[in-house]
């Protein structure tokens, strides 16, 4: 019986050889217990651990960074005999892996007098890698130059580490030059050399370059491994090029020297799901099952998340059930994906079943609570959501946002205000801006503007930084309740509170000012936007043009429209339709027709556009042109709706062509477009009057 350095009693035989100690260490499952055995043995007078014992205990301790940090110095202090390079090399590799380059350098420098051996090329490479993994590139490059001074010839592994430096510095052309130099120097770059460069280039998004290196690798007689394929496929998916990703996948399947790994399948499945190609993702999954490839949690989680997001709950269920049947224990991420899918589909009962299951497995986290709370609120289950909220012992900022927003959305504004005011009571969580924004929005909608202002004060008091989103919600609330001057003052105060007005802030104010005829002030705000470098967007121009037309300032509106076109941004369909509608309303149908023709040429005219122009021509009594517009609806492969039919019926009736109008009514019925109250009013008035 002997006490180790930690004070624990360790059982050791009286007669103990290094070989016997090694057997005891190998039998000990716990690395910490193994260290205590080693510690107790080496404290015996006269006991010298063999290199094999030192190598074993260093490997055990090196597997855990905390143990390495705490106990490696004690192990090194027990070295009393010359050791082969493998012993200190184990320690060097551990320090490199845990990004402790200074400790690695110390081991390297003390190898001769502590371990009785000189560092060889493997030790040089490991220390070089320690600098690289710690992103200490100047030290790495300086140390590489030291190889020559130490008369150590770099090998392929040395250059592989150097390739890491080049790729981490994103100097990919240098990496290619390094490959060429290695071939010329008689050093054959291996799969690791190539895959390091391919991986770096693929992550940078230059997939053309990555493919060139991949193909050159083949031409040089170095067979690419599955890792090279995976990195290029993943790179194509991340740039959104699923066609090229699939082409690379097909190449992998045709390659007889390499087979898809679990990672390959996962890359394909997650990539296809990210691109919205869920049925293709399921096909890959079925192939994976057919080939008896092992599925891991990432496979299932990717599919369940993707299918749930796409609303394919049946597919998500099938994958989840398959996972459970195969004995793969769902983790919290997978369960959250499934829970989210069930919530989105409104399957509240199943949500509760899964929630209970997750609780039994210990697979719940704060995100699980947030998903479930959001789902309950969105499905109108307010009592159940409140009950869940009341039972929570911990929450994060997102939880408060979900609860406040959910209560407000369902009309429980006072309860939401209460939750917000007691915010931070659960684990000292700071409520974030989203929760305050939701609360302010709800209060503004109810006209409780003073209370909304009070929430802003609460926000400031708690040290939550005011942002543009919150200010915009407040400005919009005051504008909608005809308190324009207060809204303007809020926008003026934004800068002093650390957040400048955005284009959204200006658009809200401009719209409010135009609605009450304060055109000069609206224009002043446009000028202010330009002075502050805040570029007006399509909404700004649409709002101005619409406001000017409302006030019958048609020529000013048209000048602004041409100014917008000259400014460069491409108008969207809504903006075109606003201008066309206003031109038709003011009798400028020929001008509207010019815009309409431009839209048709650009193939961006929708049914609203056609209806507006057709109605414009009927209003000025031009039935012939109106009929042409009707024909263009079918020519542009659009289906007339009840509004289209009402316009043509009213137009024909106003021209005294009631019989033709009845024929169009029959056509509507044939196309299953049912008459509305407006339709019958048009026809009845035509017959009576």
N, C-alpha and C positions, 0 to 999 in steps of 0.2 A: 504493500500500500504506500502510495506517495502522493503528496500534494503538488498540483501544478501551479503555474504562475497566477491562474485565476482563482485559486483557493479551493478548487474541486479535488476530490479524492479520486485518484486514477489507479486502477488495478494493473500492476506490472509483475511479471514473474521475477524471481530473485536473480536468476541467470538470464541475461538478455543479450542476444547477439544482434547485429544490424539486420541479418536475414530474418530473424524471428520478429523484430520490430516491423519490418516491411510486411510480413504476413499479417500482423495485427492491424497495421494501418489500412491494408487492402480490405480487411474484413469489416472495418468501421465505415458505416454508411454516411454518417454526418461528417462533413469537412471540418467543422469546428471541433468535434470530439476527436477526430484524427489529429488535429493540431495539438490538442491537450495531451494526447498520448506521446506525440513527438516531443513536446516541451518537457514533459515529465522525464522521458527517457534521456534526453540530452543534458538534463541537470544532474544525472548520476555521475559521480566522479569517475573519470577514466573512460566514459562511453563516447565513442566517436561514430557519428552517423556515416554510413557509406554513401557514395554518390547516388546509388539507386534509391536509397531512403530520401535523400534531399530532393532528387528529381520528382519522386512520387508526391511528397508533401507540398512542394511548390506548385505542382499541377493542380492539386486539390484546392489549395488556397487561392490560386490564380483565377479559379472559376467564379469567385465571388469578389467583386471590387472592394466591398467593406472589409472582408477578411484579409484581402491582399494588403490594403492600407494599414490595417491594424497589426498583422502578424508577420509580414514578409521580413521586416528588419530582424525580428527574433530568429527566424529560420536562417538568415544569412549569417547572423552572429554565431551560429552553431557549426558553420563550415570549418572543419579542421584537417581536411585532406584535399589533395588535388582532385579536381573534377573535370570531366569532359565538357566541351562547349555546350552540349545539350542542356546542362543544368542551369547555368546563368541565362541561356537563350530562352528558357521557359519564362523566367522572370522578365527578361527584356520584352518578350511578346506580350506578356500580361500588361506591362506598363504602357506599351504602344497602343494596345486595344482600349485601355481605359484613359487614353489621352493624358498620360503623365510623362512627357518627354524629359523633364529634368531628372526624374528618378531613373528613367531608362538610361540617360547619359551617365549618371553616377555608376550604375551597374557596369556599363560598358567600360568606363575608365578604370574601375577597380577590379576587373576580371583577373588580370595577372596575379595580383598579390592576395586577393580574397579567394578566388576559385582555382588559382594555380593554372590557368589556361589563357591563351591569347585569343582575342576575337578574330574569327574567320569571316569570310564573305557573308555567311548567313547572319552573323551578329551585326555586321555593317548594314546589311539590308534592313534588318529589323529596326535599328536605331533610325535609319533614313525614313522608314515608314512611320515611326513614332512622331517625327517632325511633321510629316505630311498629314497624318491623321489629326494633328493638332492645329493644322492650317498655318504652321510656321515655315512658310515656303522659303524665305531667305536662308534660314538655318539649314533646311533640307538641301538647297542648292550649294551652300557653302560646304556642308558635310560631304556631298557627292564629290566635290573637288578634292577632298581630303583622301579619298580612296587611293588616288595616284601616289600621294606623298607617303601613305602607309604601305605602298606596294601591294595593294589588294586589287585584283582584276575584277571589275564589275561583271556580273553574269546577267543572263536574261531577266532574272528576278529583280536585279538592281534597276534595270531599265524599265521594268514594269512599274516599279515604285516611282521612277522619274516620270513615266507616262501619267501617273496619277496627278503629279504636280502640274503638269502641262494642262491636263483636263480641268483641274480645280481652278486654274487661272484662266480657263476658257481660251487658251492659245492652241486651238485645234489644228491650225495649219502647221504649227511647230510639232504637234503630235504626229502628223503625217510625215513630216520630214524626219522625225526620229525613227519611225518605222523603216523608211527608205535607207537611212544610215545604218540601221542594225543589219538589214539584209546585205548591204555592201560590206560591212565589217565582218561578215561570216557568223554573226549571232542571229539565230533563227527566232524571230518573234513568235511567241506561242499564242494560244487562244486567249490567255489573260491579257496579253499586250493589246491584241485587237479588240477584245470585248471592252476593255477600259476606255479606249478611244471611241468605239461605237456608242457605248453608253453615254459618255460625256456629250458627244455630238447630238445624239438622239434627244437627250434631255434639253439641249439648247434649241431644239425645234428644226435643225437643219437635217432633215431626213434624207435629202438627196445625197449629201456628203456622207452620211452614215451608211447608205446603201453602197456607195462607191467603195468605201473601206471594206464592207462586207464582201462584195464581189471580188475585190483584189485579194482578199484573204484566201478565197477559194482558188483563184488563179495561181497563187503561190504554194498551193498544196497544204494549207492549214485548214482543216475542216471546222467550220463554225459549230459551236455547241448550241444547245437550246437556249442558253442565256442570251446569246447574240440575237437570235430570232425574237425572243420575248421583248428585248429592249426596243427593237425597231417596230414591232407590232404596237407596243404600248405608246411609242412616240407618235406613230401615225394617228392613233385614237385620240391622243391628247391635242393634236392639231386639228382634229375633227375630220380627218381623211379616212373614213371607214372603208372606202373602196381599196385604197393601197394597203390598209391593215389586213383586209381579207385576202388580198393577193399574196401578202407575205405569209399569212396563215396557210394558204394553199401550198406555197413553196415548202413550208415546214412539213406538211403532210406528205408531200412527194419525196422529201429527202429521206433516203434509206439509211443514212448513217446516224440519224438523230430522231428522237421521238418527243412529242409534246409532253411537257411535265404538268403537274398540278398548277404551277404558276402560269404556264401557257394558257391553259383553259380559263384560269381566273382572269388573266389579262383580256382574253377574248370576251368572256361573259360580261365583265364589268365595263369594258369598252363599248360593246354593243348596247348595253343597258343605258350608258351615258348618252349614246346617240339616239336613244328612243327605239332601238331595234330589238324589242323584247322577244318577239317570236324567234328571231335568229339566235338570240341568247339562249333560249330554251332548246333550240336545235343543238347548239354546242354542248349544252348540259346533257342532252340525251345521248350524244356521241360519247361524252365522257363516261356515262354510265355503261354504255355498250362495250367500251374498251376496258371497263373495270378499273378505271383510274380512280385513285382515292380522292374523294371530295373533302375539302376542308371548310372551316367556318367561313372563310372569305368567299368561297364559291357560293354557298347558300345565302350568305348575307347580301352579296351583290345582286343575286337574282331576286330575292325577296324584296329588297329595297327598290330595285328598278321596276318590278312588276307592280308593287304597291303604288309607287309614284304615278304609274301609267293607268292606274285604276283597274288593273287585271288582278282582282283579288283571288279569283279561282286559281290562276297560275301560281300566285304567291302561296296560297294554301297548299297546293299540290307539292311545291318545293319544301315547305315547312314540314309537312307530314312525312315526306320522303326522308328528310334529315333526321327526324325523331326515330323513324323506323330503322334507319341505318345505325342508330346508336350514337349519332353525333350530338353532343350536348349543346343546345343553343346558348350562346353567350348573350350578354345584355344588349349588344349592338344588333344582333339578329332579332332578338325579341322586340326591341324598339321598332325595327323596320316593319315587323309583322303587326305590331300594335298600331302603328301609324296607318298601315293599309286598312285595317279593320275600322279604325276611327273614320277615315276618309269615306269608306263605303257605308257608314252609318250602322255597322253591325255592333251595336252597343252591348248586347248580351255576350257575344263572343269576346268583346274587349274585356269585360269583367272576368270571364273564364280565364283568358290568357293572363290578365293582371294577377289573379290568384295563383296561377301556375308559376308566374315569375317570382312572386313572393316566396313560395315554397322552395324554389331553387336558389333564392338569393340573387336573382338576376334583375334587380331593379336599381336604378340610380335616379338622380334628380331629373335627367333628361326623360326618363320613362314617365315620371310624374307630369312633366310639362306636356308631353305628347298626349297622355291620357286626359289631362285637364282640358287641353285645347279641343280634343275630340268630343268630350262631353259638352262643352260650351257650344261647339259648332252644331251639335245634334240637339240642342235645346234642353239638355239634361242638367239644368242649373242646380237643382237640389243635390243631385249626385256629385256634381263638381264641387259644390260648397262643402259637402260632407267630406270629400277626399281632401280638400284644402285644409279644413279644420283639423284633420287627423295627421297632417304632415309635421314632422319634427324638424325638417330642414328644407330650405328652398334657396334658389339662386335668383339673380336679377331677372332672368328670363321667366321664372315662375310668377313673379309679381306682374310682369308684363302680360302673361297669358291670362291670369286671373282678373286683373283690372280690365283688360280689353274684352274678355269673355263676358264679364258682368255688364259692362257698358253696352256691348252688342245686344245683349238680351234684355236691356231696359232696366237693369238693377244699378242705376247710377249712384244712388246713395250708399249702397253696400260697397260698391267699387271705391268710393271716396273713403269709406271707413278702412278698407284694406290698405289703401295707399297711405293714409295717415298713420296707420300702425306699422307701416313698412319698416323692415330692418329688425323686427322683434325676433325673427327666426334665424338664429345664428349670426346676427349682426350683418345681414346682407344689405348692400347698398342698392336701392331701387334705381333702375336705369331710365334713360330718357324715353324709351318706348312706352313704359307704363304711364309716365307723366303726360306724354303726348296723347295717348288714348283717353286719359281722364279729361284733359283740357278739351279735346274734340267733342266728347260726350256732353260736357257742361255747356259748351258753346252752342251745340245743336239745340239744347233746351233753353237757350237764352240766359243761362246763369253765368253771365260774363264776369261779374265780380268774384264769384267763386273760382272761375277759371284763372283769374289773375292771382287769387290766393294760392292756387296750386303752383303757379310759377314762383311765388315767394317761398313756398315750402321747398321747392326744388333748389332754389338758391341757398336757402338756409342749410340744407343737407349737403351742400357742396357738389351737387350734380350739375355739371357744366351745361349751360343753355346751348342748344344747337338750333340750326336753321329750321329743322323739321318742326320742333315745338313752337318756335316763333311763327312759322307759317300757318300752323293750325290756329293759333291765337288771332293772327291778323285776319284769316278767313272768317273766323267766328264773328269778329267785330264788324267786318265788311257786310256779312250777310244779315246782320241786325242793324244795318244803317248807321253804324257808329264809325264812319270813315275817318274822321279826324283822329280818333283814338287809335285806329288801325295804323294810320300814317305815323303817329307818335311812337308806336311800338316798333315800326320799321326803323325809325330814326335812333331809337335806343339800342337796337341790336348791336351795332358796332361797338358801343361803349361796354357791352356785356360779353365781348369776345367772339361774336359771330356776325358776319356781314350778311346783308340781304342777298338772296340768291335770285336767279331768274324767276323761280316760282313765286317768291315774295312780291317781286315787281308785277308779275302777271296778275296776281290776285288784286293788287291795288289798282292797276290800270283798268281791269275789268269793272271793279266797283265804281271808279270815278266816271267811266264812260256811261255806265247805266244811269247815273244821275246827271248826265250832261256836263260834267266838269272836264271838258276836252283839253283845255290849256294845261291843267295839272297833270292829266294823263300823259300828254306830250312831254311835259317837264320830267316825268319819271323815266320816259324812254331816253331822253337826253342824259339823265343821271346815270342810267344803266351804261350807256356808251362811254361816258366820262370815267366810270369806275372799272371799265374793261369787262363788264358783264354783258355778253353778247345776247341780243334778243333772239328768241327761238321762234319756231313756227307758231306756237300758241300765242306769243306776244303779237305777232303780225295778224294772226286770225282774229284775235280779240279786238285789236285796233280797227281792222277793216270792218268787222261785224258791227262794232260800236258806231263807226262813222256812217255806215249804211242805215243803221237804226235811226240816226239823226238826219237822214236824207242828205248827208254831205258826200254825195256820190263821186264827184270829181276828185275830192281829196282822197277818198278811199281808193280810187283807181290809180292815182299818183303813188300812193303808198304801196299798192300791189306791184306796180312796175319797179318801184324802188327795191322791193323785196326780191323780185326776180333778178335784178341787176346785182344784188348783194351776194348771190351765189348759192344759198341753200335751196334745195329742191323742195317745192311745196308738196305737202301730202294731199291725199284725196279729200280729206275733210276740209282743208283750206280751199281747194279748188271748188268744192261743192258750196261752201259759204259764199264765195265770190259770185259763182254762177246764180245761186239763189237770189242774192241781192240785186244782181244785174237784171234778172228776169222780173223781180218784184218792182223794179223802177222803170220797166219798159225797155231796157237796153238789151233786147233779146239777141240782136246781131252780134253785140260784144260777147254775150254769153255763148253764142254759137261758136265763136272763134276759140274760146277756151275749151269748149266741149270737143271740138275737132282735135285740138292738141292732146286732150286726154285720151281720146280714142286712138290716136296715133301711137301714144305711149302705152296703150292697153291698160290704162288705170281708171277708166270710167266704170263706175258701178251702177247698180239699178237706181240709186238715189239721183245720180247725175242725169240719167236718161229721163227719169220722171220729172225732174225739175225743169229741164229744157222743153220737154213735151208740153208741160203745163204752161210754160212761158209763151210758147207759140199759140196755144189755144186762147190764152188771155188777150192776145192782140188780133185774134180771129184768123190766124194763118193755119187753117186745118190741114193744108197740103204738107207743110213742113212738119207739123205735129205727127201726121201719119208716117212720114219718113223716119222720124225718131222712133216711132213704135216698131217699124221694120228693123231698125238698127238694134233693138233690144234682142231680137232673135238672132240677128247676124253676129252679135257679140256673145252668143251662147249664154244669155241670161234668161231667167224665167220671170215673166211679169207677175207681180203680186197684186193684192186687193187694191193697193194705192194706185198702181199703174192703171188698172181697169177703171177705178173711180175717176181718174183724170181724163181718160179717153171718153168715158160715158158722159161726163159733165161737159167736156169740150164739144162732142158731137151734138148733145142736146141743146147746147147754147147756140149752135149753128142751125138748129131745126132739123137735124138728121136723127130723129128718134128711132127710126127703123134700123139704121146702121148701128145705133147704140144697143138695140135689143140683140142684134147678131153678136156683138162683142160680149154681151151678158151670157149668151149661149156658149160662146167660146170659153169664157171663164169657168162655167160649170163643167164643161168637157175636161178642162185642165185641173179640175178639183179645187179651184179658187172660189171659196164660198163668198156670196155677197154679204156686205156688212150693213149696218143701219144707214151709213152714209150712202151706200149704193142705192138702197130703196128710196131714200129721200130725194136723190138726184132724179131717179126715174119717175117718181110720183109727181114731183114738181114740174117735170117736163110735160107730163100728160095733162095735168090740171091747168097749167098756165100756158 
